[in-house]
Amino acid sequence: MPASYDLIVIGGGHNGLVTAAYAARAGLKVLVLERREILGGACTTEELWPGFKVSTAAYVNSLLRPEIIRDLELKRHGFVMLPRNPSSFTPFPDGRYLLLGPDKEQTHREVSKFSARDAEALPQYEAMLERVASFLEPTLIQTPPTPWSLAPGNLVRLAKLGLGFARLGKDAVRAVEVLTGAARPILDRWFESEQLKVTLATDAIIGAFASPSMPGTAYVLFHHVMGECDGARGVWGYVRGGMGGVSNAIAAAAREKGAEIRTGAPVARVLTREGAAYGVALADGTEFLAPRIASGVDAHVTFLQLVDPTELPGDFVADVRAIDYASASLKINLALSAVPNFSALPGAQPGPQHRGTIHLCPTLDYIEEAYDDAKHGRAARNPIVEATIPSVLDDTVAPKGMHVMSMFTQYFPYDVREGSVDYWKERYADRCIEIMDEYAPGFKQSVVHRQVLSPRDLEARFGLTGGNIMQGAMSLSSLSFMRPVAGYADYRTPIRGLYLCGAATHPGGGVMGACGYNAAREILRDAGKRLPTVA
Ligand SMILES: Cc1cc2nc3c(=O)[nH]c(=O)nc-3n(C[C@H](O)[C@H](O)[C@H](O)COP(=O)(O)OP(=O)(O)OC[C@H]3O[C@@H](n4cnc5c(N)ncnc54)[C@H](O)[C@@H]3O)c2cc1C
């Protein structure tokens, strides 16, 4: 007889683990099945080379919901944040640089080097974003209401949302712009110095196959200011031991409450009978039974590979096929023998220029040109590079005196028009390293190992369709009640007992845990239980 459970979670990404941990706390018998030998999905640490522990996908944290850290006692389970101050360093070709961070006086001084007006405007801009955040942030851990449903519970949720919007007053205009608009005109309106604008603009394109002048990028920009690091708003930090520290702590919390977690266990099929899920079958044919299945895998894989699409309504399948998985993000992971010695701010030992995100991107037009290359099916000739060196603050991730560097880069398309992806991804990685070398001569010689993950590699390694880092684009038409597709934003699916719990659902990508949290609430509600929160 196949083993049976109350809930089976497909995928041991951090969201699936959050769902598993809450369900186990509520008393359900839970099984997690992860395809890879390692947990965490895109939020993981892998020892790629002996002694070098690499956050192979996600590399910084801020978004992880404080409710989850508290409820699951993640600190007791080993989760440690390492705040970064300064949080960013942008060197420019003319030898100047900009350091930004939580130290408001330092930031004011730094921005004043380029524009006194911008130094005054920056805190007001941040205050505006905070006011918009005060409206949007509570919605992250709520199930989105359906605009066309007259069910009483739904009407209450719609009314609450409307009330929150009304409370914004004139800031409502800003909120609409942030939700729908392009980042560039907003930045142009607030600031005059290219140096500040471009440093902020790179956040608007992370993971998006779009340039900052395209609608939708303002939300990506905003998404990046919504988190906190140990209570400090908008601050991003490293996780001790790499990003796997998040997933491992959640897994420990789940195991403590009895959840069983298996790795090296790829699910091949969701078993269904008369429109309801009753279990899963692994690739080797092993079956496990449960009346509830939660998939942390993206919607494309779940509905077009794990489920027989003929079991689903035709219009639902069409909507899933229409999800935008375009991506042009390429990740380079490096082992280094030394930190880069920047001409703009020299130092062969770790200093403030090495602690935060190093932005290599001189102007907004540079981003537009890089995007244009990818739009035409070419690797960007001059990529945008966001580099981080967590080993500067975390002595557990590299051998003494050595470092790990993560380069999040754009734009490298999924398909190239001429030649092979494998050929171009290596040339593109060469160019990224060369760009760093232009700002920090000698950098090239310090590279000991490298791993290059194109969108195709991200798809193969992490199961992310199209290599889209968010399990689907984060544009307005794919958010809230339209995520993953309109009519199914409440974590339920057309198959009874089958739920989604990963970044494919509201509120989307990022190491937030909110998708898993919201899904757990709905699963437990259907099981006649409440989400076991501490407060
Ligand atoms: C390169 C990159 C950089 C990023 N940088 C950041 C960052 O710095 N900060 C941030 O907050 N976010 C970042 N993100 C986004 C963030 O990592 C993801 O949105 C988030 O980790 C998604 O978590 P998840 O649990 O929803 O899904 P996933 O992490 O995608 O987990 C899904 C899991 O399902 C497993 N799986 C797939 N198919 C099967 C199957 N058939 N059977 C069993 N298991 C299966 C996968 O192996 C995976 O473990 C980044 C993402 C990428 C790819």
The ligand as a Gaussian input file, in Angstrom:
#p B3LYP/6-31G(d) Opt

LIG

0 1
 C       19.042000      33.721000     -10.290000
 C       18.005000      34.165000      -9.287000
 C       18.291000      35.215000      -8.417000
 C       17.343000      35.655000      -7.501000
 N       17.682000      36.610000      -6.582000
 C       16.836000      36.886000      -5.572000
 C       17.279000      37.638000      -4.455000
 O       18.451000      38.001000      -4.352000
 N       16.381000      37.893000      -3.463000
 C       15.083000      37.461000      -3.515000
 O       14.309000      37.757000      -2.597000
 N       14.651000      36.701000      -4.551000
 C       15.504000      36.381000      -5.561000
 N       15.122000      35.545000      -6.566000
 C       13.728000      35.070000      -6.601000
 C       13.488000      33.984000      -5.562000
 O       14.637000      33.206000      -5.381000
 C       12.338000      33.083000      -5.970000
 O       11.213000      33.864000      -6.350000
 C       11.931000      32.185000      -4.817000
 O       13.051000      31.530000      -4.271000
 C       10.887000      31.187000      -5.285000
 O       10.634000      30.270000      -4.244000
 P        9.504000      29.165000      -4.388000
 O        9.597000      28.303000      -3.197000
 O        8.204000      29.804000      -4.687000
 O        9.867000      28.358000      -5.703000
 P       11.184000      27.604000      -6.150000
 O       12.347000      28.112000      -5.442000
 O       11.156000      27.677000      -7.644000
 O       10.928000      26.116000      -5.655000
 C       10.290000      25.137000      -6.415000
 C       10.897000      23.816000      -6.041000
 O       10.221000      22.768000      -6.719000
 C       11.173000      21.795000      -7.109000
 N       10.573000      21.029000      -8.194000
 C       10.388000      21.378000      -9.483000
 N        9.790000      20.395000     -10.153000
 C        9.581000      19.380000      -9.276000
 C        9.018000      18.094000      -9.365000
 N        8.510000      17.633000     -10.522000
 N        8.990000      17.308000      -8.254000
 C        9.500000      17.759000      -7.077000
 N       10.056000      18.976000      -6.938000
 C       10.090000      19.774000      -8.017000
 C       12.355000      22.631000      -7.544000
 O       13.544000      21.875000      -7.586000
 C       12.364000      23.685000      -6.435000
 O       13.101000      23.252000      -5.325000
 C       16.061000      35.052000      -7.474000
 C       15.781000      33.969000      -8.313000
 C       16.751000      33.518000      -9.210000
 C       16.458000      32.335000     -10.090000

